[in-house]
Amino acid sequence: MPIVIHVEAQVKPNVNIKKETPVLRTSLLEWIKGDRARLVRFIKSAMRTNGHYMLHELPDELSQVLEKVSINIDNKTEELDRLVASRDPECNSVMLNAECYFYPLFDEIMQNNFEEDLPASFHTLLPSANLDGLWESLIFDSNIRLKLLNYVKTSLLFANQKVNPSIIAWNKVILLHGPPGTGKTSLCKALSQKYAIRLYDRYHNFQLIEINSHSLFSKWFSESGKLVLKLFDGIREFADDSTNLIFVLIDEVESLAYDRQRNSSSDPSDAIRVVNALLTQIDSIRKYPNVIILASSNVTEAMDNAFVDRADIKQYIGLPSECTTYKIYLTCIHELFNSKIIYNMDGNGEEGSAEEEHRQLEEAILSYDTLQSITLEMAEKESQSVQVAWSNGSTLLQIVRKSGTLSGRTIRKLPFLAIALFSQSAIPMSIEEYMVCLESAVDKQLADNEYFNV
């Protein structure tokens, strides 16, 4: 089980992130290594949890157990294989604040069975190896990630300060809604992982409980409502221990919170019992400060108004804009370069170095980070003004324009399908050849969507 150090750094306004990142990275690593008291506290906590980490000399032997260090600087993530020392700790001139989080990664998933053949819920121990890096990979048009972080932070703050919920009400319910494939479920999971990291020193155990909505509809009359009650009884058992922090994820929540005014073709009375049971349990779970309910839906018109009203945040997540689509494609191509699946040619017709590709792609991504509110045509001019030396930029812009109706989930699959379905070249392949394959993959996806009326 690896130990991970995650650093979040906030820099001063108008700082050139691209120029200062190397200095910040080495300085922060030096700071981590020198914070002996923090390391001792974490190791003691880790040993109490599972007894796997025995460090006799700190911090000299720390690098022997670390698998990676993740540094988030102004929403840019850099990962290093090992913790390294720095001789240049001067970073106070550009950095406002830095937070350092130490945590192990779990890979255990349990299931809770109410009936023999179908699990009612899945329990994931957090921080989870399966969710590692998910938060950093999510790209949205708005600052929704920051809004959700602040919501959870404020919710826990009000609970810790014992604010009277009868005077100021908050239900600790988040509802994300929008078309399929826009990242709603991934964002819920990533938010749970993020706070398991940030609060690892405060709580002893973290769990993400994913409710299997379909399993709660029993084949026996009137049993569904009872299964909902039984499920939340199990959640309350975890919540009774104040050292646990629990995130409850209800994906496709309209299955449980179906509009009671609509007619059900099978068993309307049982469907109403399910909705009533869910609303009652949400109200009863409010008293637990350590439970956050995350819900997602693709069919908002099918949800019961009483459930919608209980959600503190109702956030629409739509299809990615052109600029966001461009950034998603860039990060995917960046990963293909790092994995040595594709390469670029330099000015002499030779294969470019990985370091040069990294620099060019980082420049392209950085330049587009500031272009959320303008058109892609203006972004293209900005790209030229900063002299992003990437010969296939215009080709990618054409592909982005073609991808306007595709979801983020589909866009992230296309870089794989481009090679799987259309590549005729050996790996590694040139970026020029790859762009032809990627455009073909987009064309096929659009044709498939038209056939299925998507």
TIPAVO-750451 format. One record per residue (C-alpha): x, y, z; chain; residue number from 1. Coordinates in steps of 0.2 Angstrom, whole numbers, plus 5000, padded with zeros to 4 digits. Each point is the difference from the previous one (the first is absolute). Example, Ala and Ser with C-alpha at 12.3 -4.5 7.8 and 13.67 -1.06 7.14 Angstrom:
+------+------+------+---+-----+
|   px |   py |   pz | c |   k |
+------+------+------+---+-----+
| 5062 | 4978 | 5039 | A |   1 |
| 5006 | 5017 | 4997 | A |   2 |
+------+------+------+---+-----+
# end
This chain:
+------+------+------+---+-----+
|   px |   py |   pz | c |   k |
+------+------+------+---+-----+
| 5000 | 5000 | 5000 | A |   1 |
| 5009 | 5016 | 4994 | A |   2 |
| 5001 | 5016 | 5010 | A |   3 |
| 4996 | 5016 | 4990 | A |   4 |
| 5005 | 5018 | 5004 | A |   5 |
| 4988 | 5013 | 4992 | A |   6 |
| 5004 | 5018 | 5000 | A |   7 |
| 4989 | 5014 | 4995 | A |   8 |
| 5008 | 5017 | 4998 | A |   9 |
| 4992 | 5017 | 4997 | A |  10 |
| 5011 | 5013 | 4991 | A |  11 |
| 4999 | 5019 | 4999 | A |  12 |
| 4991 | 5009 | 4986 | A |  13 |
| 5009 | 5003 | 4984 | A |  14 |
| 5013 | 4987 | 5004 | A |  15 |
| 5007 | 4991 | 4984 | A |  16 |
| 4995 | 4982 | 5005 | A |  17 |
| 5010 | 4992 | 4986 | A |  18 |
| 5016 | 5009 | 5005 | A |  19 |
| 4998 | 4998 | 5019 | A |  20 |
| 4993 | 4982 | 5000 | A |  21 |
| 5018 | 4991 | 5001 | A |  22 |
| 5005 | 5011 | 5015 | A |  23 |
| 4984 | 4998 | 5009 | A |  24 |
| 5000 | 4981 | 4997 | A |  25 |
| 5018 | 4998 | 5007 | A |  26 |
| 4997 | 5012 | 5014 | A |  27 |
| 4984 | 4991 | 5006 | A |  28 |
| 5008 | 4984 | 5000 | A |  29 |
| 5014 | 5006 | 5011 | A |  30 |
| 4986 | 5007 | 5011 | A |  31 |
| 4992 | 4983 | 5001 | A |  32 |
| 5016 | 4991 | 5004 | A |  33 |
| 5004 | 5013 | 5014 | A |  34 |
| 4983 | 5000 | 5009 | A |  35 |
| 5005 | 4986 | 5012 | A |  36 |
| 4986 | 5003 | 5012 | A |  37 |
| 4987 | 4998 | 4986 | A |  38 |
| 5008 | 4984 | 4994 | A |  39 |
| 5000 | 4993 | 5017 | A |  40 |
| 4982 | 5003 | 5003 | A |  41 |
| 4995 | 4992 | 4984 | A |  42 |
| 5011 | 4985 | 5002 | A |  43 |
| 4992 | 4997 | 5018 | A |  44 |
| 4983 | 5002 | 4992 | A |  45 |
| 5004 | 4988 | 4986 | A |  46 |
| 5007 | 4987 | 5012 | A |  47 |
| 4984 | 5001 | 5011 | A |  48 |
| 4990 | 4997 | 4984 | A |  49 |
| 5008 | 4985 | 4993 | A |  50 |
| 5018 | 4998 | 5008 | A |  51 |
| 5008 | 4999 | 4983 | A |  52 |
| 5012 | 5015 | 5001 | A |  53 |
| 5015 | 4999 | 5011 | A |  54 |
| 5012 | 5014 | 4998 | A |  55 |
| 5015 | 5001 | 5012 | A |  56 |
| 5008 | 5015 | 4993 | A |  57 |
| 4991 | 5015 | 4994 | A |  58 |
| 5000 | 5008 | 4988 | A |  59 |
| 5015 | 4991 | 4992 | A |  60 |
| 4991 | 4983 | 4997 | A |  61 |
| 4984 | 5008 | 4994 | A |  62 |
| 5005 | 4998 | 4982 | A |  63 |
| 5000 | 4981 | 5002 | A |  64 |
| 4982 | 4999 | 5003 | A |  65 |
| 4993 | 5014 | 4989 | A |  66 |
| 4994 | 4995 | 4983 | A |  67 |
| 4997 | 5017 | 4993 | A |  68 |
| 4998 | 5018 | 5005 | A |  69 |
| 4985 | 5010 | 4992 | A |  70 |
| 5002 | 5019 | 5000 | A |  71 |
| 4986 | 5010 | 4995 | A |  72 |
| 5005 | 5018 | 4996 | A |  73 |
| 4986 | 5012 | 4994 | A |  74 |
| 4990 | 4985 | 4994 | A |  75 |
| 5015 | 4992 | 4991 | A |  76 |
| 5006 | 4983 | 5005 | A |  77 |
| 5017 | 4993 | 5000 | A |  78 |
| 5005 | 4983 | 5005 | A |  79 |
| 5017 | 4994 | 5005 | A |  80 |
| 5006 | 4982 | 5002 | A |  81 |
| 5010 | 5004 | 5016 | A |  82 |
| 5001 | 5013 | 5014 | A |  83 |
| 5016 | 5010 | 4996 | A |  84 |
| 5010 | 5013 | 5009 | A |  85 |
| 5002 | 5018 | 4995 | A |  86 |
| 5014 | 5013 | 5002 | A |  87 |
| 4989 | 5014 | 4995 | A |  88 |
| 4986 | 5003 | 5013 | A |  89 |
| 4997 | 5018 | 4995 | A |  90 |
| 4981 | 5001 | 4995 | A |  91 |
| 4993 | 5012 | 5012 | A |  92 |
| 5000 | 5014 | 4987 | A |  93 |
| 4987 | 4991 | 4989 | A |  94 |
| 4990 | 4988 | 5012 | A |  95 |
| 4986 | 5006 | 5011 | A |  96 |
| 4995 | 4983 | 5008 | A |  97 |
| 5004 | 4982 | 4999 | A |  98 |
| 4991 | 4985 | 5008 | A |  99 |
| 5008 | 4983 | 5002 | A | 100 |
| 4990 | 4984 | 5001 | A | 101 |
| 5006 | 4982 | 5004 | A | 102 |
| 4990 | 4985 | 4998 | A | 103 |
| 5000 | 4982 | 4995 | A | 104 |
| 4991 | 4993 | 4985 | A | 105 |
| 4987 | 4986 | 5003 | A | 106 |
| 4994 | 4988 | 4986 | A | 107 |
| 4986 | 4991 | 5010 | A | 108 |
| 4982 | 5000 | 4994 | A | 109 |
| 4987 | 4991 | 5011 | A | 110 |
| 4981 | 4997 | 4995 | A | 111 |
| 4985 | 5000 | 5011 | A | 112 |
| 4987 | 4986 | 4995 | A | 113 |
| 4982 | 5001 | 5005 | A | 114 |
| 4995 | 4987 | 4988 | A | 115 |
| 5011 | 4985 | 4994 | A | 116 |
| 5003 | 5005 | 4982 | A | 117 |
| 5001 | 5019 | 5000 | A | 118 |
| 5011 | 5011 | 5011 | A | 119 |
| 4990 | 5015 | 5007 | A | 120 |
| 5016 | 5011 | 5002 | A | 121 |
| 5019 | 5000 | 4997 | A | 122 |
| 5011 | 5007 | 5013 | A | 123 |
| 5017 | 5007 | 4995 | A | 124 |
| 5013 | 5005 | 5013 | A | 125 |
| 5008 | 5017 | 4997 | A | 126 |
| 5012 | 5006 | 4994 | A | 127 |
| 4998 | 4987 | 4986 | A | 128 |
| 5014 | 4994 | 4988 | A | 129 |
| 4986 | 4999 | 4987 | A | 130 |
| 4996 | 5018 | 5002 | A | 131 |
| 5018 | 5007 | 5001 | A | 132 |
| 5002 | 5014 | 4988 | A | 133 |
| 4982 | 5001 | 4995 | A | 134 |
| 4997 | 5018 | 5007 | A | 135 |
| 5014 | 5007 | 4990 | A | 136 |
| 4995 | 4992 | 4984 | A | 137 |
| 4982 | 5008 | 5000 | A | 138 |
| 4998 | 5015 | 4989 | A | 139 |
| 4985 | 5011 | 5000 | A | 140 |
| 4995 | 5017 | 4993 | A | 141 |
| 4995 | 5008 | 5017 | A | 142 |
| 5008 | 4999 | 5017 | A | 143 |
| 4988 | 4987 | 5006 | A | 144 |
| 5014 | 4990 | 5009 | A | 145 |
| 5004 | 5015 | 5011 | A | 146 |
| 4982 | 5003 | 5004 | A | 147 |
| 4998 | 4982 | 5006 | A | 148 |
| 5016 | 5001 | 5010 | A | 149 |
| 4994 | 5016 | 5008 | A | 150 |
| 4983 | 4992 | 5003 | A | 151 |
| 5007 | 4985 | 5009 | A | 152 |
| 5012 | 5010 | 5010 | A | 153 |
| 4986 | 5012 | 5006 | A | 154 |
| 4988 | 4986 | 5004 | A | 155 |
| 5013 | 4992 | 5011 | A | 156 |
| 5004 | 5017 | 5008 | A | 157 |
| 4982 | 5003 | 5004 | A | 158 |
| 4999 | 4983 | 5008 | A | 159 |
| 5016 | 5002 | 5010 | A | 160 |
| 4994 | 5017 | 5006 | A | 161 |
| 4983 | 4992 | 5005 | A | 162 |
| 4990 | 5013 | 4990 | A | 163 |
| 4982 | 4996 | 5004 | A | 164 |
| 4992 | 4991 | 4985 | A | 165 |
| 4983 | 5006 | 5005 | A | 166 |
| 5005 | 5018 | 4997 | A | 167 |
| 5012 | 4998 | 4986 | A | 168 |
| 4996 | 4984 | 4989 | A | 169 |
| 5011 | 4990 | 4990 | A | 170 |
| 4997 | 4982 | 4995 | A | 171 |
| 5017 | 4995 | 4994 | A | 172 |
| 4993 | 4995 | 4983 | A | 173 |
| 5008 | 5003 | 4983 | A | 174 |
| 4991 | 4997 | 4984 | A | 175 |
| 5009 | 5000 | 4983 | A | 176 |
| 4990 | 4999 | 4985 | A | 177 |
| 5002 | 5001 | 4981 | A | 178 |
| 5002 | 4989 | 4985 | A | 179 |
| 5009 | 4983 | 5001 | A | 180 |
| 5019 | 4999 | 4999 | A | 181 |
| 5003 | 5018 | 5007 | A | 182 |
| 5010 | 4994 | 5015 | A | 183 |
| 4987 | 5001 | 5014 | A | 184 |
| 5003 | 4984 | 5008 | A | 185 |
| 5019 | 5002 | 4998 | A | 186 |
| 4999 | 5017 | 5008 | A | 187 |
| 4991 | 4993 | 5015 | A | 188 |
| 5013 | 4986 | 5002 | A | 189 |
| 5014 | 5012 | 4998 | A | 190 |
| 4993 | 5012 | 5013 | A | 191 |
| 4999 | 4986 | 5013 | A | 192 |
| 5018 | 4995 | 4996 | A | 193 |
| 5006 | 5018 | 5001 | A | 194 |
| 4992 | 5003 | 5018 | A | 195 |
| 5006 | 4983 | 5006 | A | 196 |
| 5018 | 5007 | 4996 | A | 197 |
| 4997 | 5017 | 5007 | A | 198 |
| 4993 | 4994 | 5016 | A | 199 |
| 5010 | 4984 | 5003 | A | 200 |
| 5007 | 5007 | 5016 | A | 201 |
| 4983 | 5004 | 5007 | A | 202 |
| 4990 | 4984 | 4997 | A | 203 |
| 5006 | 4982 | 5002 | A | 204 |
| 4990 | 4992 | 4986 | A | 205 |
| 4992 | 5006 | 4984 | A | 206 |
| 4987 | 4990 | 4990 | A | 207 |
| 4992 | 5003 | 4983 | A | 208 |
| 4983 | 4991 | 5000 | A | 209 |
| 4993 | 4998 | 4983 | A | 210 |
| 4981 | 4995 | 5000 | A | 211 |
| 4995 | 4987 | 4987 | A | 212 |
| 4983 | 5008 | 4997 | A | 213 |
| 4993 | 4986 | 4989 | A | 214 |
| 5003 | 4987 | 5014 | A | 215 |
| 4989 | 5009 | 5012 | A | 216 |
| 4984 | 4996 | 4989 | A | 217 |
| 4995 | 4983 | 5007 | A | 218 |
| 4991 | 4987 | 4990 | A | 219 |
| 4989 | 4999 | 5015 | A | 220 |
| 4986 | 5012 | 5003 | A | 221 |
| 5003 | 5014 | 5012 | A | 222 |
| 5018 | 4994 | 5004 | A | 223 |
| 5009 | 5015 | 4991 | A | 224 |
| 4996 | 5013 | 5013 | A | 225 |
| 5006 | 4988 | 5013 | A | 226 |
| 5017 | 4997 | 4991 | A | 227 |
| 5003 | 5019 | 4999 | A | 228 |
| 4997 | 5001 | 5019 | A | 229 |
| 5012 | 4985 | 5003 | A | 230 |
| 5013 | 5008 | 4989 | A | 231 |
| 5000 | 5017 | 5010 | A | 232 |
| 5000 | 4990 | 5016 | A | 233 |
| 5017 | 4993 | 4995 | A | 234 |
| 5006 | 5018 | 4995 | A | 235 |
| 4995 | 5006 | 5017 | A | 236 |
| 5010 | 4986 | 5008 | A | 237 |
| 5016 | 5007 | 4992 | A | 238 |
| 4994 | 5018 | 5004 | A | 239 |
| 4998 | 4997 | 5018 | A | 240 |
| 5019 | 5000 | 5001 | A | 241 |
| 5005 | 5018 | 4999 | A | 242 |
| 5018 | 4995 | 4994 | A | 243 |
| 4992 | 4994 | 4984 | A | 244 |
| 4996 | 5011 | 4985 | A | 245 |
| 4988 | 4993 | 4988 | A | 246 |
| 4995 | 5005 | 4982 | A | 247 |
| 4984 | 4992 | 4993 | A | 248 |
| 4999 | 5000 | 4981 | A | 249 |
| 4983 | 4997 | 4992 | A | 250 |
| 5003 | 4998 | 4982 | A | 251 |
| 4985 | 5002 | 4988 | A | 252 |
| 4990 | 5006 | 5015 | A | 253 |
| 4984 | 5002 | 4990 | A | 254 |
| 4998 | 4981 | 5002 | A | 255 |
| 4997 | 5003 | 5019 | A | 256 |
| 4993 | 5017 | 5000 | A | 257 |
| 4988 | 4998 | 4986 | A | 258 |
| 4987 | 5013 | 4998 | A | 259 |
| 4985 | 4994 | 5011 | A | 260 |
| 4988 | 5009 | 4989 | A | 261 |
| 5004 | 4989 | 4985 | A | 262 |
| 4991 | 4984 | 4997 | A | 263 |
| 5011 | 4984 | 5002 | A | 264 |
| 4996 | 4986 | 4988 | A | 265 |
| 5005 | 4986 | 5012 | A | 266 |
| 4996 | 5004 | 5018 | A | 267 |
| 4996 | 5018 | 5004 | A | 268 |
| 4997 | 4998 | 5018 | A | 269 |
| 5017 | 4992 | 5003 | A | 270 |
| 5009 | 5013 | 4990 | A | 271 |
| 4992 | 5013 | 5011 | A | 272 |
| 5006 | 4991 | 5016 | A | 273 |
| 5018 | 5000 | 4993 | A | 274 |
| 4999 | 5019 | 4997 | A | 275 |
| 4992 | 5003 | 5017 | A | 276 |
| 5013 | 4989 | 5009 | A | 277 |
| 5015 | 5009 | 4991 | A | 278 |
| 4993 | 5017 | 5005 | A | 279 |
| 4998 | 4994 | 5018 | A | 280 |
| 5017 | 4993 | 5001 | A | 281 |
| 5008 | 5016 | 4993 | A | 282 |
| 4991 | 5010 | 5013 | A | 283 |
| 5006 | 4988 | 5014 | A | 284 |
| 5018 | 5000 | 4994 | A | 285 |
| 5002 | 5019 | 5001 | A | 286 |
| 5004 | 4999 | 5019 | A | 287 |
| 5017 | 4991 | 4995 | A | 288 |
| 5013 | 5013 | 4996 | A | 289 |
| 5011 | 4987 | 4993 | A | 290 |
| 4989 | 4994 | 4985 | A | 291 |
| 4999 | 5008 | 4983 | A | 292 |
| 4988 | 4995 | 4987 | A | 293 |
| 5005 | 5001 | 4982 | A | 294 |
| 4987 | 4997 | 4986 | A | 295 |
| 5000 | 5000 | 4981 | A | 296 |
| 4987 | 5000 | 4987 | A | 297 |
| 4998 | 5000 | 4981 | A | 298 |
| 4981 | 5002 | 5001 | A | 299 |
| 4995 | 5015 | 5011 | A | 300 |
| 4982 | 5001 | 4994 | A | 301 |
| 4997 | 4982 | 5008 | A | 302 |
| 5006 | 5005 | 5017 | A | 303 |
| 4988 | 5004 | 5014 | A | 304 |
| 5000 | 5018 | 5005 | A | 305 |
| 5001 | 4996 | 5018 | A | 306 |
| 5017 | 4992 | 4998 | A | 307 |
| 5006 | 5014 | 4988 | A | 308 |
| 4995 | 5013 | 5014 | A | 309 |
| 5011 | 4991 | 5013 | A | 310 |
| 5016 | 5002 | 4989 | A | 311 |
| 5010 | 5014 | 5006 | A | 312 |
| 5009 | 5001 | 4984 | A | 313 |
| 4992 | 4997 | 4983 | A | 314 |
| 5014 | 5001 | 4987 | A | 315 |
| 4997 | 4998 | 4982 | A | 316 |
| 5015 | 4992 | 4991 | A | 317 |
| 4999 | 5001 | 4981 | A | 318 |
| 5010 | 4995 | 4985 | A | 319 |
| 5017 | 5007 | 4999 | A | 320 |
| 5003 | 5016 | 4991 | A | 321 |
| 5012 | 5001 | 4985 | A | 322 |
| 5014 | 5007 | 5012 | A | 323 |
| 4997 | 4986 | 5012 | A | 324 |
| 5000 | 4987 | 4986 | A | 325 |
| 5016 | 5007 | 4994 | A | 326 |
| 5008 | 4998 | 5017 | A | 327 |
| 4994 | 4982 | 5002 | A | 328 |
| 5007 | 4995 | 4983 | A | 329 |
| 5017 | 5008 | 5005 | A | 330 |
| 5001 | 4991 | 5017 | A | 331 |
| 4996 | 4984 | 4991 | A | 332 |
| 5014 | 5003 | 4987 | A | 333 |
| 5012 | 5005 | 5013 | A | 334 |
| 4997 | 4983 | 5008 | A | 335 |
| 5003 | 4991 | 4984 | A | 336 |
| 5017 | 5009 | 4998 | A | 337 |
| 5004 | 4995 | 5018 | A | 338 |
| 4996 | 4982 | 4996 | A | 339 |
| 5010 | 5001 | 4985 | A | 340 |
| 4986 | 4995 | 4989 | A | 341 |
| 5001 | 5015 | 4988 | A | 342 |
| 5015 | 5012 | 4997 | A | 343 |
| 5002 | 5017 | 4991 | A | 344 |
| 5013 | 5004 | 4987 | A | 345 |
| 5012 | 5015 | 5003 | A | 346 |
| 5005 | 5013 | 4987 | A | 347 |
| 5013 | 4988 | 4992 | A | 348 |
| 4988 | 4986 | 4998 | A | 349 |
| 5007 | 4990 | 5015 | A | 350 |
| 4989 | 4994 | 5014 | A | 351 |
| 4998 | 5013 | 5013 | A | 352 |
| 5006 | 4998 | 5018 | A | 353 |
| 4987 | 4996 | 5014 | A | 354 |
| 5006 | 5015 | 5009 | A | 355 |
| 4996 | 5011 | 4986 | A | 356 |
| 4983 | 4992 | 4997 | A | 357 |
| 4996 | 5003 | 5018 | A | 358 |
| 5005 | 5018 | 4999 | A | 359 |
| 4990 | 5003 | 4985 | A | 360 |
| 4984 | 4992 | 5006 | A | 361 |
| 5002 | 5008 | 5017 | A | 362 |
| 5001 | 5017 | 4991 | A | 363 |
| 4984 | 4996 | 4990 | A | 364 |
| 4990 | 4995 | 5015 | A | 365 |
| 5006 | 5015 | 5011 | A | 366 |
| 4995 | 5012 | 4986 | A | 367 |
| 4983 | 4993 | 4999 | A | 368 |
| 4997 | 5000 | 5019 | A | 369 |
| 4996 | 5019 | 4999 | A | 370 |
| 4988 | 4998 | 4985 | A | 371 |
| 4985 | 4993 | 5008 | A | 372 |
| 4989 | 5015 | 4995 | A | 373 |
| 5005 | 5003 | 4982 | A | 374 |
| 4997 | 4991 | 4984 | A | 375 |
| 5012 | 4987 | 4993 | A | 376 |
| 5004 | 5011 | 4985 | A | 377 |
| 5007 | 5013 | 5013 | A | 378 |
| 5009 | 4986 | 5009 | A | 379 |
| 5009 | 4995 | 4983 | A | 380 |
| 5006 | 5017 | 4999 | A | 381 |
| 5006 | 5000 | 5018 | A | 382 |
| 5009 | 4984 | 4996 | A | 383 |
| 5009 | 5008 | 4985 | A | 384 |
| 5005 | 5015 | 5011 | A | 385 |
| 5009 | 4989 | 5013 | A | 386 |
| 5008 | 4991 | 4986 | A | 387 |
| 4995 | 4982 | 5005 | A | 388 |
| 5011 | 4990 | 4988 | A | 389 |
| 4989 | 4986 | 4997 | A | 390 |
| 4997 | 4996 | 4982 | A | 391 |
| 4983 | 4991 | 5002 | A | 392 |
| 4991 | 5014 | 5010 | A | 393 |
| 4989 | 5005 | 4985 | A | 394 |
| 4996 | 4982 | 4997 | A | 395 |
| 4995 | 4997 | 5018 | A | 396 |
| 4989 | 5016 | 4999 | A | 397 |
| 4991 | 4992 | 4985 | A | 398 |
| 4997 | 4984 | 5010 | A | 399 |
| 4993 | 5010 | 5015 | A | 400 |
| 4988 | 5009 | 4989 | A | 401 |
| 4994 | 4983 | 4994 | A | 402 |
| 4998 | 4994 | 5017 | A | 403 |
| 4988 | 5013 | 5006 | A | 404 |
| 4985 | 4988 | 5004 | A | 405 |
| 5010 | 4987 | 5009 | A | 406 |
| 5001 | 4997 | 5018 | A | 407 |
| 5016 | 5001 | 5011 | A | 408 |
| 4999 | 4981 | 5002 | A | 409 |
| 4999 | 4997 | 4982 | A | 410 |
| 5014 | 5012 | 4996 | A | 411 |
| 5012 | 4991 | 5012 | A | 412 |
| 4996 | 4984 | 4992 | A | 413 |
| 5004 | 5006 | 4982 | A | 414 |
| 5020 | 5001 | 5003 | A | 415 |
| 4999 | 4981 | 5003 | A | 416 |
| 4988 | 4996 | 4986 | A | 417 |
| 5010 | 5010 | 4988 | A | 418 |
| 5015 | 4987 | 5002 | A | 419 |
| 4989 | 4985 | 5003 | A | 420 |
| 4989 | 5002 | 4984 | A | 421 |
| 5010 | 5011 | 4988 | A | 422 |
| 5018 | 4998 | 5003 | A | 423 |
| 5010 | 4991 | 4986 | A | 424 |
| 5017 | 5005 | 5007 | A | 425 |
| 5012 | 4993 | 5012 | A | 426 |
| 5001 | 5007 | 5018 | A | 427 |
| 5007 | 5013 | 5003 | A | 428 |
| 4991 | 5009 | 4986 | A | 429 |
| 5003 | 5018 | 4995 | A | 430 |
| 4988 | 5014 | 5005 | A | 431 |
| 4995 | 5003 | 4982 | A | 432 |
| 4994 | 4982 | 4998 | A | 433 |
| 4992 | 5001 | 5016 | A | 434 |
| 4990 | 5015 | 4996 | A | 435 |
| 4993 | 4992 | 4985 | A | 436 |
| 4994 | 4985 | 5010 | A | 437 |
| 4993 | 5011 | 5014 | A | 438 |
| 4989 | 5010 | 4987 | A | 439 |
| 4994 | 4983 | 4993 | A | 440 |
| 4995 | 4995 | 5017 | A | 441 |
| 4990 | 5016 | 5002 | A | 442 |
| 4991 | 4998 | 4984 | A | 443 |
| 4996 | 4982 | 5004 | A | 444 |
| 4993 | 5005 | 5017 | A | 445 |
| 4989 | 5014 | 4992 | A | 446 |
| 4993 | 4987 | 4988 | A | 447 |
| 4997 | 4988 | 5014 | A | 448 |
| 4991 | 5013 | 5010 | A | 449 |
| 4989 | 5005 | 4985 | A | 450 |
| 4995 | 4982 | 4997 | A | 451 |
| 4995 | 4998 | 5018 | A | 452 |
| 4992 | 5017 | 5001 | A | 453 |
| 5012 | 5005 | 5014 | A | 454 |
+------+------+------+---+-----+
# end
